[in-house]
């Protein structure tokens, strides 16, 4: 009964939000009194998602020993994203707060976990001295890789599910006891940044961008908390939006963790020779002083056609220190997105997973599927 009530409430909220965003754009308010030239902005997005997952291999804790067991099949309907972004701007100063409502598993079977919270995903102030010199302070997504540039635009990317670099699969987790919450291990990207210098320079057909930042190791969304300051950087070279080449790096020595000093390195390329084809690839490796490296990479092809966006992706993840992922996991994705309006789209993805080294695993565990459908709206 409680599940049905929660589902009804969130479904009604989603429909009301969709009705609003279908007829509204971002809200901009300019003050006519008080602080001169102060502008307020309100943006947001929501994503309603259905998912079905086959039973899959999972590292289980049996009598204090790790073994590869089976997680039952899962299906659920959830409000995956509901964010409200409030900003204020005055000349070269900008302040932004990104509020996130985290509601999962509104209805489903064999739930993975359940939360209903409101979090502050980002809160920072930024000052622009000139295009090439800007400073940002507060808490914000560390600029590492393609999908980590701006958190709030994640839902408008083509895919329902981000690559395993950014969104590790549920079966990449600590050993799980029956009935316990299942949470994937940390992404292969850094935690939130806290102080950053960044900027851009444009000359003829080349757009150059750089980011230099430090982090105190915490994550607003509940990730690991390192005890030491981390340092990172990213550069991106864009040639007329045809070819984009980026490189990212981050290092932190967490003295409270057994893994020791961590060094993250990443490289990415996006090639768009025409308006109907984009090829994108990325590779990230995490090196540690006290454990073996883990790494992941993917290759994605988009084929936009007016309101339609078909896409294909190959995705690979390996962690030699993980009982299951040391075997290597491949993910093959076939997806399609359709844009009803500039700010409303529906998209779906079929994901086929394969454990590369399947010795000792049944075929049903070495190969499993996942289907994700989402309705996304932004304003």
Buried (B, 14 or more C-beta within 10 A) or exposed (E): EEEEEBBEEBBEBBEEBBEEBEEEEBEEEEEEEEEEEBBBBBBBBBBBBBBBBBBBBBBBBEEEEBEBBEBEBBBBBBBBBBBBBBBBBEEEEBBBBBBBBBBBBBBBEEBBEBEEEEBEBBBBEBEBEEEBEBBBEBBBBBBBBBBBBEBBEBBBBBBBBBBBBBEBBBBBBEBBEEEEEBBBBBBBBBBBBBBBBBBEEEEEEEBBBBBBBBBBBBBBEEBEEBEBEBBBBBBBBBEEEEEBBBBBBBBBBBEEBEBEBBBBBBBBBBBBEEEEEBEBBBBBBBBBEEBEBBBBBBBBBBBBEEEEBBBEBBBBBBBEEBBBBEBBBBBBBEBBBBBEEEBBBBBBBEBBBBBEEBEEBEEEBBBBBBBBBBBBBBB
